[in-house]
Structure formats: structure tokens, C-alpha cells
Amino acid sequence: MKVRTKTFDAVAESRKWKEAVAEATQGMTVEQTLAYFDRATVRRRFQAALRQAEQVGQTAVAKRKNHAP
């Protein structure tokens, strides 16, 4: 049986992001929280994380294809 090693842990990354957002928005009013999520910076960070996850996923798929029996 072959053991797989994770190269990207989506659950851990999601938890880190959620914790960072919770800390950043702590004590904000509803309007302030909505403005926070509307910021382009937050959107860019999220998109970058998605791109990174996609790239890691593509690499893993390519490795599996190259090592198929």
C-alpha cells in the first residue's frame, strides 16, 4: 500500500484564514464588517489561496498520472 503525503492542507488553510478574519473583524459593526469583506485586498488574498490550491492539486494529479501502473 502506497502512502500519500499531502502537499496542501485545505482544511488547515481555511482555518487559518477564518481565524485571521475573525481577529480582524472582532468588534466591528455590521457595516464595517461588510466593508471589510468588500475590500479588494481580501478578495485578492482569497483568490491567491484558491490559485495556490488549484496549482497544488494539478501537480498532484500530474504525479498520479505519471506513476500510474
C-alpha positions as YAML, in Angstrom:
chain: A
units: angstrom
residues:
- id: 1
  name: MET
  ca: [0.00, 0.00, 0.00]
- id: 2
  name: LYS
  ca: [1.37, 3.35, -1.06]
- id: 3
  name: VAL
  ca: [1.22, 6.22, 1.45]
- id: 4
  name: ARG
  ca: [0.31, 9.67, 0.12]
- id: 5
  name: THR
  ca: [1.84, 12.79, 1.55]
- id: 6
  name: LYS
  ca: [-0.27, 15.92, 1.47]
- id: 7
  name: THR
  ca: [1.36, 18.91, -0.14]
- id: 8
  name: PHE
  ca: [-1.50, 21.28, 0.66]
- id: 9
  name: ASP
  ca: [-3.91, 21.01, 3.57]
- id: 10
  name: ALA
  ca: [-7.03, 22.92, 2.51]
- id: 11
  name: VAL
  ca: [-8.71, 22.46, 5.90]
- id: 12
  name: ALA
  ca: [-5.74, 23.93, 7.78]
- id: 13
  name: GLU
  ca: [-5.50, 26.86, 5.35]
- id: 14
  name: SER
  ca: [-9.23, 27.51, 5.68]
- id: 15
  name: ARG
  ca: [-8.98, 27.52, 9.46]
- id: 16
  name: LYS
  ca: [-6.04, 29.95, 9.36]
- id: 17
  name: TRP
  ca: [-7.97, 32.27, 7.07]
- id: 18
  name: LYS
  ca: [-11.10, 32.10, 9.22]
- id: 19
  name: GLU
  ca: [-9.11, 32.85, 12.37]
- id: 20
  name: ALA
  ca: [-7.39, 35.82, 10.73]
- id: 21
  name: VAL
  ca: [-10.71, 37.20, 9.51]
- id: 22
  name: ALA
  ca: [-12.35, 36.70, 12.90]
- id: 23
  name: GLU
  ca: [-9.50, 38.57, 14.58]
- id: 24
  name: ALA
  ca: [-9.57, 41.38, 12.03]
- id: 25
  name: THR
  ca: [-13.35, 41.85, 12.25]
- id: 26
  name: GLN
  ca: [-13.69, 41.46, 16.02]
- id: 27
  name: GLY
  ca: [-15.61, 44.40, 17.48]
- id: 28
  name: MET
  ca: [-16.69, 45.78, 14.08]
- id: 29
  name: THR
  ca: [-20.22, 46.89, 13.36]
- id: 30
  name: VAL
  ca: [-22.20, 45.11, 10.66]
- id: 31
  name: GLU
  ca: [-21.46, 47.96, 8.24]
- id: 32
  name: GLN
  ca: [-17.73, 47.82, 9.00]
- id: 33
  name: THR
  ca: [-17.68, 44.04, 8.57]
- id: 34
  name: LEU
  ca: [-19.42, 44.31, 5.19]
- id: 35
  name: ALA
  ca: [-16.93, 46.97, 4.12]
- id: 36
  name: TYR
  ca: [-14.06, 44.71, 5.23]
- id: 37
  name: PHE
  ca: [-15.29, 41.87, 3.04]
- id: 38
  name: ASP
  ca: [-15.82, 44.22, 0.13]
- id: 39
  name: ARG
  ca: [-12.19, 45.29, 0.12]
- id: 40
  name: ALA
  ca: [-10.16, 44.29, -2.88]
- id: 41
  name: THR
  ca: [-7.29, 43.12, -0.67]
- id: 42
  name: VAL
  ca: [-9.35, 40.42, 0.98]
- id: 43
  name: ARG
  ca: [-10.64, 39.32, -2.40]
- id: 44
  name: ARG
  ca: [-7.10, 39.12, -3.80]
- id: 45
  name: ARG
  ca: [-5.86, 37.06, -0.84]
- id: 46
  name: PHE
  ca: [-8.73, 34.63, -1.22]
- id: 47
  name: GLN
  ca: [-8.17, 34.34, -4.97]
- id: 48
  name: ALA
  ca: [-4.44, 33.78, -4.43]
- id: 49
  name: ALA
  ca: [-5.21, 31.00, -1.95]
- id: 50
  name: LEU
  ca: [-7.57, 29.38, -4.44]
- id: 51
  name: ARG
  ca: [-4.96, 29.59, -7.22]
- id: 52
  name: GLN
  ca: [-2.35, 28.03, -4.93]
- id: 53
  name: ALA
  ca: [-4.69, 25.19, -4.02]
- id: 54
  name: GLU
  ca: [-5.50, 24.66, -7.69]
- id: 55
  name: GLN
  ca: [-1.82, 24.54, -8.66]
- id: 56
  name: VAL
  ca: [-1.01, 22.06, -5.91]
- id: 57
  name: GLY
  ca: [-3.98, 19.96, -6.97]
- id: 58
  name: GLN
  ca: [-2.84, 19.96, -10.59]
- id: 59
  name: THR
  ca: [0.66, 18.94, -9.56]
- id: 60
  name: ALA
  ca: [-0.73, 16.05, -7.52]
- id: 61
  name: VAL
  ca: [-2.88, 14.89, -10.44]
- id: 62
  name: ALA
  ca: [0.10, 15.02, -12.81]
- id: 63
  name: LYS
  ca: [2.21, 13.00, -10.38]
- id: 64
  name: ARG
  ca: [-0.51, 10.37, -10.08]
- id: 65
  name: LYS
  ca: [-0.77, 10.11, -13.86]
- id: 66
  name: ASN
  ca: [2.99, 9.70, -14.21]
- id: 67
  name: HIS
  ca: [3.06, 6.92, -11.61]
- id: 68
  name: ALA
  ca: [0.02, 5.01, -12.75]
- id: 69
  name: PRO
  ca: [0.61, 1.26, -13.07]
...
